[in-house]
Structure formats: C-alpha cells, structure tokens
Amino acid sequence: MSADFIVVDVPSMLSQKVTISDEHGERPDLDWNREAAESQYVFAEFLSDKGLLVDGITITRSPDLTIRWLQLNERGQIFARAHFHKWLVSIDKSGTTEAAKRAKLEKRWDKFNAQ
C-alpha cells in the first residue's frame, strides 16, 4: 500500500495569509485565497467527473474539502502524478478564469488518454 497524503486541500488554501504591498501599505490579498480554493474545487470536480475517485467519494464546494491520495483510484493516481503539478503551474497567474482552468485540465486529460 502506498503512503496517504492530501492532494486537494481547500482548508490550506483558505488559511494562507497572503498580502499585497504597494504605495498604500500592506493588506490581505483575499483574491489569492478565492482563486486558489477555486483551483482546488475545479480539480476535485474534474476527478469526480472523470471517474478518478474511489467509489463513495462525493465532491461539494465546501471550505473543508480535502481529497487524500488513497481516495483516488489507480487511474486517478496515475493522472494526478503526471498532470496535477503541471496543470497548477499552467494556471498560476492571477485572473485565470474557472473556464480556462477547466479547459487546461481537459487538454491534459486528452494528452493523458492519448498515451
């Protein structure tokens, strides 16, 4: 059995303290938390939609959503190992829309299925 760890971690994204520094001083960057959580939700919903989770796992957009490695089925683990980090890097800029995040995941899914 492989080690278990958290793959999707909305609580962590929401609890990060991120600040903006400019001529007005420092202030919280709440957009970062919202966008980071949104990315986690998008990935979780994608895993569910593609049947990459073990049976019995349901996904809802809640602030306590987590998905552990062992909650991914074998195909889900293979996909996540190959594409999750690359996808995160590809969307790591402020203002990436949810639709763009989904589209980039679909491109990775197509590439995964072509292998």
C-alpha positions in Angstrom: 0.0 0.0 0.0 1.3 3.5 -0.8 1.6 6.4 1.6 -1.5 8.5 2.0 -1.4 12.3 1.9 -3.7 15.2 1.0 -3.9 16.0 -2.8 -6.8 18.6 -2.8 -6.7 20.8 0.3 -9.1 23.7 0.3 -8.7 24.5 4.0 -5.0 25.1 3.5 -5.7 27.4 0.5 -8.2 29.4 2.6 -5.9 29.7 5.6 -2.9 31.0 3.8 -2.0 34.6 4.7 -1.2 36.4 1.5 -0.6 40.2 1.4 -0.3 42.8 -1.2 2.3 45.5 -0.7 2.1 48.8 -2.6 2.1 52.6 -2.0 -0.9 52.1 0.3 1.0 49.7 2.6 0.2 46.0 3.2 -3.2 44.5 3.1 -4.6 41.0 2.7 -5.0 39.6 -0.8 -8.3 37.8 -0.5 -8.4 37.2 -4.2 -5.5 34.8 -3.9 -7.3 32.6 -1.4 -10.5 32.6 -3.5 -8.6 31.7 -6.7 -6.5 29.1 -5.0 -9.6 27.4 -3.5 -11.4 27.6 -6.8 -8.5 25.7 -8.5 -8.8 23.0 -5.8 -12.6 22.8 -6.4 -12.0 22.6 -10.2 -9.5 19.8 -9.9 -11.7 17.9 -7.4 -14.8 18.2 -9.6 -12.7 17.1 -12.6 -11.5 14.0 -10.7 -15.1 13.1 -9.9 -16.5 13.8 -13.4 -13.8 11.6 -15.0 -14.4 8.7 -12.5 -11.0 9.0 -11.0 -12.1 8.7 -7.4 -12.8 5.5 -5.4 -16.4 4.7 -5.0 -18.3 6.6 -2.3 -16.4 9.8 -2.5 -18.6 12.8 -3.2 -17.4 16.3 -4.0 -19.0 19.5 -2.8 -17.7 23.1 -2.9 -17.2 23.4 0.9 -14.4 25.1 2.8 -13.4 21.8 4.4 -13.0 19.8 1.1 -10.0 17.6 1.0 -9.1 14.6 -1.1 -6.5 12.2 0.0 -4.2 10.1 -2.3 -5.9 6.9 -1.4 -9.3 8.3 -2.3 -8.1 8.4 -5.9 -8.4 5.2 -7.8 -5.4 3.8 -9.7 -6.1 5.7 -12.9 -6.7 8.9 -10.8 -3.4 8.4 -9.1 -1.6 8.0 -12.4 -3.3 11.1 -13.8 -2.6 13.2 -10.7 1.0 12.1 -10.6 1.6 13.0 -14.2 -0.5 16.2 -14.6 -1.6 17.9 -11.4 1.5 19.9 -10.7 1.9 20.8 -14.4 -1.7 22.0 -14.5 -1.2 24.1 -11.4 1.9 25.7 -12.9 -0.1 26.5 -16.1 -2.8 28.3 -14.2 -0.6 30.0 -11.6 -1.4 33.6 -12.5 -4.0 35.9 -11.1 -7.2 36.2 -13.1 -7.2 32.8 -14.7 -10.9 32.1 -15.1 -12.6 28.9 -14.0 -13.4 28.1 -17.6 -9.7 28.4 -18.6 -8.7 26.2 -15.7 -11.2 23.6 -16.8 -10.1 23.9 -20.4 -6.5 23.3 -19.5 -7.4 20.3 -17.4 -9.3 18.9 -20.4 -6.2 19.3 -22.6 -4.2 17.4 -20.1 -6.9 14.7 -20.0 -6.7 14.4 -23.8 -3.0 14.1 -23.6 -3.2 11.5 -20.8 -5.7 9.4 -22.8 -3.6 9.6 -26.0 -0.7 7.9 -24.2 
